[in-house]
Structures are given as C-alpha cells and as structure tokens.
Amino acid sequence: MPTPSSDDLTACCVSAVAGFVELTLEVDDLAAAERFYRDVVELKVLSRQRDRVWLAAGERARLGLWSPGVKEFGDRGGRHVHFALSTSPGRIGQLARRLKAAGIEVRGPVEHPGGDRSLYFEDPAGNVVEAWDFLERGDGAREGVRAL
C-alpha cells in the first residue's frame, strides 16, 4: 500500500468522518468501573441503564462501560483495546496523584521525543489506559494528528 502524501492526509481530515464519538469497554463489574472512571479519572456520567453506563470523554466523545453480552445491532464492548484519554499538561500530574491516592499503580509520566507526555494505568477490568497530553503540547499542539 503506498504511503499517503501530505495532500492525501489533508483530504482524509476533511472527509465525512469528523472523529471518534464513542468507545465501549466490556467490564465484568459495572459498578466498580463506573466508580473508577467517575471518581478517580473524573469523567462525568451522562446516563445509566441496567447493563451500561455512558461517560463524557471530552466535549464530543463518550466512553461506554458495558456488561458482557450482545447488545442491540449485535454490538459488543471491547474486551481489551488500547486507548488514550487526552489531558492537558497541567493536569497529567494531578491525574497521576489521584490515581496513586486511589491505590492505582501509575507508570510514567513518560516524556516522548516531541515533548508530549503520557502516563499509563489499569482500570478495574484490567484495561491499560493511557493519559496523553499530545494534542496540548509539543508537536501535537502545533500539528494536531499530522504529527503522529
């Protein structure tokens, strides 16, 4: 497959797809996962149903926590996926302190070559979560996703 040119990247970024709107994780203990993302990571609960919880993940995206099993349209939550939450440089240390105070092991912050930083931690279901200030500092702040 050929490597896309800079013009191709511009075209992709103005396509009908504007970005991610939701990510769902399948969790065995819905209440524990909700408490973790609400109280420790500080995501706002948008809604609750018997078998799922939706949390705001920024202004235009949400994180779904689903109990195991097939949902409408044959959907299933992901068992383990890599995902990163965007955070600002001033808040990455604050998040690390909150996680540690809750007894969560934190790896990082790790500084990357472009000047951005990440930290990694596990949620109650064992998913490795990255908090990353890429779009807020260094190359990411200047170039957005083109810097990836």
Steps between C-alpha positions, in 0.01 A plus 500: 500500500650839407579757765250789494632841401443815703213590265343158562516560875326836457227336296450228761460753776214682327310184408153405615656357816566773757657280768419244765176544691504196727702207627346218699671266742352174624538476878401226744435739790303793362471680836876482568584622149254789533644604837854490359431710191268738686686547830866444409527597133227766549284425196142625529224237487265579212251216550449159659302200391479157657784359289708810413629839607597788269761756608612821329852476358550858388246720327431274203559142612377253757630188668259211540536241776295194408424180685593189294263383230362597163316832486272645235623471140729212611743741668742387770735709709873451451672258742834672483596778268767765517358845543629834617315779676608852409615712792659840537864534612400658830260218584707192420683524835171563679352186345809299601459617861127412502573153363776434754279624785240245386762223517542476122849427366609772257774459241641837395471776416715401204635785287495431126742644240252769384466643852166341588449275803296190584418297805355151508274326750252214519128534556313251724436273199873480419496732197821697462402865465731774375458865597684705239556873460601462132244742357577756770878541475798448272451375145138400562396850607661647189402239243208301644468145371739573212781477757418135569 
